[in-house]
Amino acid sequence: MKLIVLGNNGSFPGRDSACSGYLIQDGTTNILIDCGNGVISRAQRYCKIEDLEAIVLSHLHRDHTSDMFVLRYAVETKFYFKTMDKPITVYAPSTPEEERRGLEYNNVYNLTTIYDTMEVNIKGLSCKFFMMNHPVETYGLRIEKDGKVLSYTADTIVNDNLKKLAANADLFLSESTATEKVLSTSNIPHLSAKQAAEVAKLANVKKLLLTHFWYEEERSNYLKEASTVFPEVLLAEEFKEYEV
């Protein structure tokens, strides 16, 4: 199982960057986790649109979904050109309802609703969803195969499900939008790098991969902060591949 970072910015994409998007590859299986600004263009470096087995949307904020509204035209066009003959399976929360309705377009997506503790098997990859704590309905995702575990927090603040989501993960992909300095002066509904590291330590993960960066924050500050708590910390790099 391999993770490819397509975008790692939170809220908006910085210059020459993209918002949340992560491609999971296992053999010929391709699963896209989140689909923010700029992600679909980058995903096609690694697979064709018709080769996406599924897309998982952790929540329906536009920095995680905006390219879904471009992708729907791509799929529709491929239907016309007969280079694609079936919709893409999409796992998504049921709310906010207005955002969810936007995904219901000319049957280009086969929508499946996520709920807490839901488990699905996608081509041999066992996927389990955990409710997170964010202003909209949001789910973290735990993927397991052959004893290997990849866990992804999505966007959240500290909550009781984080430890279960991350428990003994080989790779823990955690949002870290803030630093402790930012959290001390604002009330943003996100984890700091230090909080992500504290979860990683508590959950006994092997490696912590920080992502969902605020573009205007120095990346070194995230690494410095997390490393005071947990030793095996990496910063997610766009286009980099991580073996799980």
Backbone bond lengths (Angstrom), bond angles and torsions (degrees), N, CA, C in turn:
res aa  C-N    CA-C-N  psi(-1)  N-CA   C-N-CA  omega(-1)  CA-C   N-CA-C  phi
1 M - - - 1.461 - - 1.526 108.72 -
2 K 1.332 114.98 135.63 1.457 120.40 -175.08 1.524 109.61 -132.96
3 L 1.325 116.45 139.79 1.458 123.06 176.63 1.525 108.94 -109.64
4 I 1.331 116.90 128.58 1.459 121.98 175.16 1.525 107.99 -117.12
5 V 1.324 116.25 123.72 1.459 121.41 -179.15 1.528 108.76 -84.08
6 L 1.336 116.62 115.55 1.462 121.62 178.87 1.520 111.99 -94.38
7 G 1.322 116.36 -31.53 1.457 122.04 178.33 1.512 109.57 -155.88
8 N 1.332 117.28 145.08 1.464 119.86 -174.88 1.524 113.49 -138.61
9 N 1.326 117.83 15.42 1.466 121.00 179.54 1.521 110.87 -94.19
10 G 1.322 116.06 145.67 1.449 121.32 177.01 1.522 111.46 -103.19
11 S 1.323 116.41 146.76 1.469 125.45 176.32 1.520 113.53 73.40
12 F 1.322 117.45 -51.88 1.460 120.42 176.75 1.521 108.33 -153.20
13 P 1.345 117.30 155.22 1.454 118.80 -179.61 1.526 110.84 -82.97
14 G 1.324 116.21 134.00 1.451 120.03 173.87 1.515 110.89 -76.31
15 R 1.310 116.00 -178.96 1.462 120.98 -178.89 1.528 110.80 -57.71
16 D 1.333 115.90 130.14 1.468 123.04 177.94 1.525 112.38 58.58
17 S 1.327 117.20 29.78 1.456 120.56 -177.81 1.528 110.03 -129.73
18 A 1.322 115.75 -171.60 1.467 121.09 179.75 1.518 109.46 -149.04
19 C 1.318 115.18 160.63 1.465 120.14 176.30 1.527 110.32 -84.81
20 S 1.309 116.55 -169.27 1.461 122.05 -167.47 1.517 114.40 -57.59
21 G 1.332 115.36 127.65 1.453 122.34 174.64 1.513 109.67 -171.01
22 Y 1.324 116.63 127.85 1.466 122.06 -176.02 1.527 108.41 -138.28
23 L 1.311 115.57 125.36 1.464 120.42 179.67 1.520 109.48 -100.18
24 I 1.328 116.16 123.59 1.454 122.11 174.76 1.521 107.81 -99.06
25 Q 1.326 116.15 125.36 1.464 120.93 177.73 1.520 109.76 -120.74
26 D 1.323 114.48 134.99 1.458 121.38 175.91 1.522 106.84 -142.71
27 G 1.323 116.29 100.04 1.457 119.49 -172.11 1.518 109.36 64.75
28 T 1.340 116.07 -122.76 1.462 120.25 178.66 1.529 112.90 -94.57
29 T 1.323 116.93 4.42 1.464 121.61 -179.53 1.520 110.38 -86.57
30 N 1.343 115.95 131.25 1.460 122.61 178.36 1.521 109.63 -125.32
31 I 1.323 116.28 120.54 1.463 121.90 177.69 1.524 108.01 -123.20
32 L 1.328 116.28 125.43 1.458 121.02 178.85 1.514 109.53 -96.87
33 I 1.324 115.82 125.66 1.463 121.43 177.05 1.520 107.98 -104.69
34 D 1.307 117.10 112.27 1.461 125.89 -176.41 1.523 111.39 66.71
35 C 1.329 114.64 154.78 1.473 119.56 -168.94 1.523 109.42 -149.12
36 G 1.334 115.66 62.35 1.459 121.47 -177.63 1.512 113.37 -79.73
37 N 1.325 115.05 -171.95 1.465 122.66 -176.56 1.527 111.11 -53.73
38 G 1.331 117.35 123.81 1.455 122.27 174.24 1.511 116.13 87.25
39 V 1.321 117.89 -1.62 1.462 121.16 -171.84 1.525 113.21 -74.93
40 I 1.340 117.81 -40.61 1.463 119.53 -175.33 1.527 111.65 -64.32
41 S 1.300 117.54 -39.76 1.467 120.29 176.35 1.519 110.76 -57.86
42 R 1.320 115.93 -43.73 1.467 120.72 -177.35 1.519 111.86 -73.63
43 A 1.317 117.62 -35.35 1.468 120.71 -179.36 1.520 111.47 -59.57
44 Q 1.338 116.18 -32.03 1.460 120.04 -176.97 1.529 113.47 -73.73
45 R 1.317 117.05 -4.49 1.463 119.75 168.45 1.525 110.52 -67.95
46 Y 1.347 116.11 -25.73 1.459 120.86 -169.44 1.526 113.74 -114.09
47 C 1.328 117.46 -23.60 1.466 119.61 177.59 1.514 109.59 -161.63
48 K 1.324 115.99 159.00 1.460 120.62 174.39 1.520 109.54 -76.32
49 I 1.310 115.46 155.55 1.460 120.33 178.31 1.524 110.66 -56.88
50 E 1.328 117.21 -41.55 1.471 120.34 -178.54 1.521 113.16 -69.62
51 D 1.335 116.65 -10.57 1.469 120.56 178.89 1.527 112.77 -95.21
52 L 1.331 117.27 5.23 1.460 120.27 174.80 1.530 109.19 -76.53
53 E 1.306 115.60 118.00 1.464 120.27 179.59 1.521 110.79 -71.47
54 A 1.343 116.06 -37.32 1.463 120.78 -179.05 1.518 109.23 -164.33
55 I 1.327 114.46 159.63 1.465 122.17 171.29 1.514 107.06 -124.62
56 V 1.328 116.03 132.53 1.461 121.98 176.31 1.525 108.12 -112.19
57 L 1.327 116.20 123.44 1.462 121.34 176.37 1.520 108.20 -106.53
58 S 1.315 115.79 112.97 1.464 120.11 -175.66 1.520 112.09 -65.06
59 H 1.330 115.83 -34.81 1.459 122.05 174.93 1.524 107.95 -163.00
60 L 1.319 115.89 171.75 1.459 119.46 -168.60 1.521 113.48 -105.78
61 H 1.318 117.56 33.31 1.457 120.70 166.41 1.526 108.52 -77.22
62 R 1.317 116.75 142.80 1.458 120.87 -170.29 1.531 114.04 -65.13
63 D 1.332 118.79 -24.82 1.476 117.81 177.12 1.531 111.13 -72.13
64 H 1.332 116.77 -4.83 1.464 122.00 174.70 1.532 112.35 -114.46
65 T 1.336 116.82 -7.39 1.472 119.11 -173.60 1.526 115.53 -133.76
66 S 1.318 119.00 -7.90 1.470 119.60 -166.59 1.525 113.26 -58.42
67 D 1.330 118.12 -35.06 1.461 118.70 -179.57 1.527 113.19 -72.93
68 M 1.330 117.59 -10.88 1.463 119.62 173.84 1.524 110.70 -63.72
69 F 1.342 116.55 -27.54 1.452 120.85 -176.76 1.527 111.55 -83.51
70 V 1.328 116.65 -13.84 1.464 122.20 169.12 1.528 109.37 -90.96
71 L 1.321 115.64 -41.74 1.461 121.11 -179.07 1.522 111.72 -58.60
72 R 1.330 117.57 -33.00 1.465 119.05 -178.07 1.525 111.03 -62.79
73 Y 1.340 117.70 -33.10 1.463 120.40 176.22 1.523 111.06 -72.72
74 A 1.319 116.02 -35.41 1.471 119.75 177.56 1.525 110.47 -61.81
75 V 1.326 116.01 -46.35 1.469 119.94 -179.83 1.524 110.28 -65.22
76 E 1.325 116.45 -42.98 1.466 120.56 178.72 1.530 110.36 -58.77
77 T 1.321 116.43 -44.14 1.470 120.47 -179.81 1.526 111.00 -65.18
78 K 1.324 116.62 -40.12 1.464 120.76 178.81 1.538 110.58 -65.14
79 F 1.325 116.79 -32.77 1.470 119.30 173.40 1.531 110.32 -61.60
80 Y 1.340 115.82 -45.43 1.462 120.07 -179.78 1.526 110.93 -61.80
81 F 1.329 116.12 -42.10 1.467 120.97 -177.25 1.529 112.67 -81.96
82 K 1.341 115.46 -3.09 1.466 122.92 178.96 1.540 112.78 60.23
83 T 1.327 115.34 32.44 1.467 119.88 171.77 1.523 110.64 -97.78
84 M 1.331 115.76 -1.09 1.460 122.39 177.74 1.515 107.13 -148.29
85 D 1.339 117.11 137.08 1.465 118.21 -175.25 1.521 113.77 -128.33
86 K 1.338 117.21 9.31 1.460 118.63 176.82 1.525 109.90 -148.30
87 P 1.340 116.31 152.73 1.468 119.90 -179.76 1.531 111.42 -69.69
88 I 1.323 115.17 161.49 1.464 120.68 175.32 1.524 108.66 -86.11
89 T 1.322 116.73 131.82 1.454 121.05 175.46 1.518 109.42 -70.86
90 V 1.329 116.16 126.42 1.463 121.85 -178.05 1.525 109.20 -126.72
91 Y 1.327 115.77 125.53 1.460 122.41 174.65 1.525 107.51 -99.95
92 A 1.337 116.66 123.81 1.458 120.32 -175.04 1.521 110.83 -151.50
93 P 1.338 117.35 153.42 1.469 120.26 174.03 1.528 111.04 -64.98
94 S 1.312 116.16 163.56 1.467 120.68 -178.87 1.518 112.51 -85.24
95 T 1.334 116.89 -15.76 1.462 121.05 -177.70 1.523 109.80 -131.22
96 P 1.346 117.68 159.63 1.461 129.01 -3.99 1.535 111.55 -63.81
97 E 1.316 116.31 139.47 1.456 121.52 -172.46 1.522 112.86 -60.04
98 E 1.330 117.28 -39.42 1.464 119.91 -178.92 1.528 110.99 -62.70
99 E 1.328 117.21 -41.70 1.458 120.82 178.36 1.528 110.80 -67.58
100 R 1.310 116.38 -40.73 1.463 120.66 179.53 1.534 110.79 -62.11
101 R 1.340 116.50 -40.83 1.470 119.74 -179.76 1.525 111.41 -61.86
102 G 1.330 116.71 -30.28 1.454 120.23 179.42 1.516 113.60 -64.74
103 L 1.326 117.16 -19.56 1.460 121.79 178.49 1.530 111.92 -84.28
104 E 1.325 116.16 -11.81 1.467 121.32 -178.22 1.520 108.83 -90.26
105 Y 1.333 115.73 84.65 1.456 120.83 -172.39 1.528 110.49 -134.64
106 N 1.316 116.02 110.51 1.470 122.72 172.96 1.528 114.49 48.06
107 N 1.320 116.31 32.27 1.467 121.99 175.42 1.531 113.96 58.87
108 V 1.334 116.66 29.80 1.461 118.97 178.32 1.528 111.50 -80.30
109 Y 1.332 116.43 -21.16 1.458 121.23 178.31 1.529 110.19 -119.65
110 N 1.320 115.43 137.99 1.460 121.65 171.30 1.523 106.36 -97.61
111 L 1.337 116.34 99.14 1.461 121.73 -169.90 1.523 112.35 -86.22
112 T 1.325 114.82 131.08 1.459 122.68 174.81 1.530 107.94 -123.58
113 T 1.319 116.77 131.39 1.465 121.14 -175.61 1.523 111.57 -85.16
114 I 1.323 115.44 131.12 1.461 122.79 178.05 1.530 108.95 -83.75
115 Y 1.338 115.28 146.55 1.466 120.63 170.13 1.528 108.61 -144.35
116 D 1.319 115.96 163.75 1.462 121.25 -176.98 1.526 110.96 -61.33
117 T 1.328 117.01 134.25 1.475 127.79 -179.28 1.534 112.54 72.48
118 M 1.316 118.69 4.03 1.463 121.39 176.99 1.523 110.20 -59.21
119 E 1.324 117.03 139.49 1.462 122.32 178.00 1.520 109.29 -127.59
120 V 1.322 116.46 133.32 1.462 121.38 176.30 1.527 108.61 -135.85
121 N 1.307 115.90 155.53 1.452 121.50 175.89 1.522 108.38 -114.22
122 I 1.325 115.70 119.73 1.459 121.03 -179.84 1.527 108.16 -114.67
123 K 1.309 116.33 101.34 1.462 122.10 178.41 1.530 112.58 51.58
124 G 1.323 115.70 45.58 1.464 119.98 177.60 1.512 114.84 88.43
125 L 1.318 117.75 -4.14 1.466 121.61 176.21 1.528 108.46 -97.04
126 S 1.321 115.84 119.97 1.455 120.65 179.60 1.523 109.34 -85.04
127 C 1.332 116.84 120.84 1.463 122.00 -174.83 1.528 109.79 -119.67
128 K 1.325 115.63 128.69 1.466 120.78 178.86 1.519 109.08 -127.53
129 F 1.338 115.45 138.23 1.457 121.62 -176.15 1.535 111.11 -105.74
130 F 1.323 115.05 141.62 1.462 122.19 179.15 1.526 109.40 -128.11
131 M 1.315 116.44 127.70 1.461 120.70 177.85 1.521 110.14 -62.58
132 M 1.325 116.50 131.42 1.452 122.45 176.32 1.530 109.35 -106.32
133 N 1.324 117.28 -176.45 1.460 122.12 -177.32 1.526 108.71 -120.68
134 H 1.334 115.43 102.72 1.464 122.80 -175.95 1.528 106.36 -149.36
135 P 1.321 119.67 163.60 1.468 119.75 -176.88 1.530 115.08 -60.42
136 V 1.325 117.75 -22.39 1.471 120.42 173.06 1.525 108.73 -120.27
137 E 1.319 116.20 164.57 1.462 122.17 179.32 1.538 109.82 -56.03
138 T 1.322 115.98 121.53 1.467 121.42 -171.73 1.523 110.48 -140.37
139 Y 1.348 115.50 143.27 1.459 120.48 -178.77 1.524 111.48 -130.84
140 G 1.325 114.63 132.35 1.452 120.49 166.85 1.517 108.38 -81.08
141 L 1.332 115.73 161.82 1.463 120.87 -174.88 1.520 110.45 -132.05
142 R 1.331 115.80 133.07 1.461 122.95 176.66 1.533 108.09 -118.20
143 I 1.326 116.75 121.49 1.461 122.16 -178.06 1.525 109.10 -115.18
144 E 1.325 116.45 130.07 1.462 120.58 -178.22 1.523 110.58 -129.40
145 K 1.333 114.93 141.67 1.461 120.77 170.97 1.523 109.06 -159.21
146 D 1.323 115.55 131.91 1.469 122.37 176.65 1.526 111.86 51.35
147 G 1.320 115.94 40.85 1.457 120.74 176.73 1.510 114.94 80.99
148 K 1.324 118.41 -2.09 1.462 122.44 178.23 1.523 109.69 -98.25
149 V 1.347 115.57 143.41 1.468 120.64 -174.88 1.525 111.13 -131.29
150 L 1.323 115.26 128.79 1.453 122.99 170.10 1.526 107.45 -115.83
151 S 1.327 116.66 126.78 1.461 120.63 178.17 1.524 109.95 -120.91
152 Y 1.327 116.08 140.25 1.466 122.50 -177.93 1.524 108.91 -130.58
153 T 1.324 116.66 126.45 1.466 120.93 -175.35 1.515 114.97 -77.09
154 A 1.338 117.58 -23.27 1.465 121.05 -163.70 1.533 107.93 59.36
155 D 1.328 118.09 -150.28 1.466 121.62 179.45 1.521 108.71 -100.21
156 T 1.323 116.27 133.58 1.458 118.62 -175.51 1.518 111.63 -168.86
157 I 1.304 115.70 166.25 1.456 121.91 162.90 1.531 106.94 -104.84
158 V 1.304 116.72 176.32 1.466 120.91 179.90 1.534 109.38 -59.37
159 N 1.347 116.10 133.50 1.457 120.70 178.92 1.527 109.48 -154.28
160 D 1.317 116.43 167.02 1.466 121.73 -173.56 1.526 113.53 -66.04
161 N 1.323 118.31 -24.13 1.460 120.47 -178.10 1.527 113.62 -78.60
162 L 1.320 117.61 -15.81 1.461 119.92 -175.50 1.527 112.48 -61.05
163 K 1.319 116.98 -42.20 1.465 119.33 -179.08 1.527 110.88 -64.23
164 K 1.345 117.08 -40.80 1.470 120.61 178.38 1.521 111.07 -66.28
165 L 1.307 116.56 -39.98 1.457 121.71 178.34 1.527 111.30 -61.02
166 A 1.327 115.96 -42.80 1.465 121.26 -171.81 1.521 114.42 -92.23
167 A 1.311 118.70 -10.31 1.467 122.52 -169.17 1.529 113.50 -47.44
168 N 1.340 115.14 117.48 1.475 123.28 174.57 1.532 113.57 57.74
169 A 1.334 117.15 25.44 1.462 120.13 -179.21 1.527 110.79 -66.56
170 D 1.317 115.40 142.49 1.463 120.08 173.98 1.526 110.25 -72.23
171 L 1.336 116.22 -36.98 1.461 121.89 176.42 1.520 108.19 -136.37
172 F 1.319 115.88 122.64 1.463 122.50 -178.49 1.526 107.64 -111.86
173 L 1.326 115.72 103.62 1.459 122.56 -179.56 1.524 107.49 -89.75
174 S 1.320 115.42 109.21 1.464 119.34 -172.55 1.518 111.76 -123.79
175 E 1.322 114.48 135.28 1.451 118.25 171.94 1.528 109.63 -64.76
176 S 1.328 115.31 147.83 1.471 120.77 178.50 1.519 107.65 -151.08
177 T 1.316 115.15 58.29 1.456 120.79 -174.85 1.519 112.59 -58.27
178 A 1.314 115.57 -35.93 1.462 120.66 -171.58 1.520 112.62 -110.53
179 T 1.308 114.07 163.93 1.461 121.87 162.49 1.527 106.31 -104.63
180 E 1.309 116.10 167.97 1.467 119.28 177.78 1.525 110.86 -60.92
181 K 1.316 117.49 -33.97 1.466 121.20 177.92 1.515 110.93 -61.09
182 V 1.348 116.31 -43.55 1.462 120.40 178.52 1.520 110.67 -64.98
183 L 1.325 117.08 -43.33 1.465 119.84 -179.45 1.525 112.28 -63.96
184 S 1.316 116.66 -29.69 1.467 120.30 -178.97 1.521 112.33 -71.76
185 T 1.334 117.33 -18.14 1.461 120.63 -176.59 1.530 112.98 -117.82
186 S 1.341 116.85 -0.40 1.461 119.88 -179.99 1.520 109.10 -146.66
187 N 1.319 115.22 174.08 1.462 120.12 -177.10 1.519 109.84 -124.75
188 I 1.341 116.70 47.02 1.459 119.05 -177.84 1.537 110.35 -73.02
189 P 1.323 118.28 144.19 1.465 121.68 -174.69 1.525 112.44 -85.83
190 H 1.329 115.59 58.91 1.453 121.54 -176.07 1.528 110.26 -142.19
191 L 1.332 115.27 164.22 1.455 121.36 175.73 1.527 110.72 -81.87
192 S 1.313 115.18 149.75 1.459 120.21 166.89 1.527 108.00 -89.33
193 A 1.320 116.49 165.02 1.458 120.63 176.89 1.532 110.36 -59.93
194 K 1.319 116.48 -38.87 1.468 120.24 179.51 1.522 110.88 -64.81
195 Q 1.320 117.38 -43.20 1.464 120.48 179.05 1.522 111.15 -63.28
196 A 1.321 117.32 -40.45 1.463 120.54 177.17 1.519 110.22 -60.59
197 A 1.321 116.75 -41.37 1.465 121.43 179.07 1.519 111.30 -66.41
198 E 1.314 116.54 -36.64 1.466 119.92 178.32 1.523 110.91 -65.24
199 V 1.323 116.94 -39.36 1.467 120.57 175.90 1.523 109.85 -64.49
200 A 1.327 116.82 -44.16 1.466 121.26 -179.80 1.525 111.08 -58.50
201 K 1.315 115.90 -42.36 1.470 120.49 179.53 1.521 111.10 -66.74
202 L 1.317 115.95 -46.15 1.465 121.29 -178.85 1.527 111.47 -63.41
203 A 1.333 116.46 -35.82 1.468 121.70 -175.69 1.521 112.95 -90.14
204 N 1.320 116.86 -0.36 1.472 121.61 176.42 1.535 111.99 59.93
205 V 1.338 116.54 44.51 1.463 119.25 178.55 1.528 109.32 -79.65
206 K 1.316 115.78 159.85 1.464 119.97 -179.79 1.521 111.74 -84.48
207 K 1.347 116.69 -41.02 1.454 119.88 -177.17 1.526 109.80 -144.82
208 L 1.322 115.48 135.90 1.465 122.28 179.16 1.524 108.88 -106.17
209 L 1.346 115.80 127.08 1.460 122.06 178.17 1.523 108.05 -117.50
210 L 1.326 116.68 109.22 1.461 121.76 -177.12 1.525 110.32 -83.03
211 T 1.343 115.63 144.18 1.457 120.75 -179.73 1.522 110.25 -152.51
212 H 1.358 116.51 -172.26 1.468 123.41 179.73 1.531 110.15 60.44
213 F 1.320 114.86 55.58 1.461 121.23 -174.53 1.527 111.32 -84.08
214 W 1.325 115.03 143.73 1.455 121.26 168.99 1.524 106.74 -74.74
215 Y 1.324 116.24 122.00 1.462 121.21 -169.83 1.528 112.81 -56.96
216 E 1.317 118.10 -33.98 1.459 121.45 -174.26 1.526 113.90 -87.00
217 E 1.332 116.87 0.52 1.466 120.91 177.29 1.521 109.76 -92.87
218 E 1.313 117.15 137.96 1.468 120.79 175.82 1.521 109.63 -63.33
219 R 1.331 117.30 125.27 1.457 120.71 -177.51 1.526 112.14 -59.80
220 S 1.317 116.59 -33.96 1.471 119.53 -178.30 1.517 111.63 -61.24
221 N 1.331 117.76 -25.85 1.465 120.54 179.64 1.519 111.47 -67.34
222 Y 1.335 117.00 -35.59 1.462 120.49 177.40 1.535 110.41 -65.05
223 L 1.310 115.46 -46.76 1.463 120.12 -177.90 1.515 111.07 -64.58
224 K 1.301 116.33 -43.25 1.464 121.40 -179.07 1.533 110.68 -61.59
225 E 1.327 115.97 -43.75 1.464 120.86 -177.39 1.532 111.55 -67.35
226 A 1.325 116.59 -47.08 1.467 120.20 -178.00 1.527 111.52 -67.19
227 S 1.300 117.08 -34.87 1.463 121.40 -175.90 1.522 113.19 -68.77
228 T 1.316 117.27 -16.63 1.466 119.41 176.23 1.518 111.59 -72.95
229 V 1.355 115.80 -15.64 1.466 121.00 -176.39 1.522 112.02 -111.95
230 F 1.343 116.18 -39.76 1.465 121.01 -171.93 1.525 108.76 -135.63
231 P 1.337 117.90 131.38 1.469 119.69 -171.21 1.521 115.89 -77.16
232 E 1.334 117.82 -34.48 1.466 120.71 -173.70 1.525 110.92 -94.90
233 V 1.331 115.70 77.43 1.458 121.81 -175.99 1.526 110.36 -118.26
234 L 1.343 115.43 134.86 1.455 121.72 173.93 1.526 108.88 -128.79
235 L 1.327 116.82 153.26 1.453 121.93 171.93 1.521 108.45 -97.39
236 A 1.324 117.17 128.37 1.463 120.73 179.46 1.523 109.81 -60.80
237 E 1.320 116.59 129.00 1.461 122.26 179.43 1.524 109.25 -113.11
238 E 1.312 116.00 131.89 1.459 120.04 -179.49 1.517 110.78 -62.88
239 F 1.321 114.88 136.82 1.477 125.66 -177.97 1.534 113.31 74.46
240 K 1.310 117.92 1.53 1.461 119.12 178.89 1.521 109.62 -86.68
241 E 1.334 115.33 145.85 1.467 122.07 179.80 1.525 109.55 -106.29
242 Y 1.321 116.02 135.52 1.467 122.16 -178.87 1.524 108.92 -123.45
243 E 1.305 116.52 121.90 1.459 121.64 176.48 1.525 109.41 -78.55
244 V 1.310 115.90 138.19 1.472 120.50 178.70 1.515 108.64 -104.26
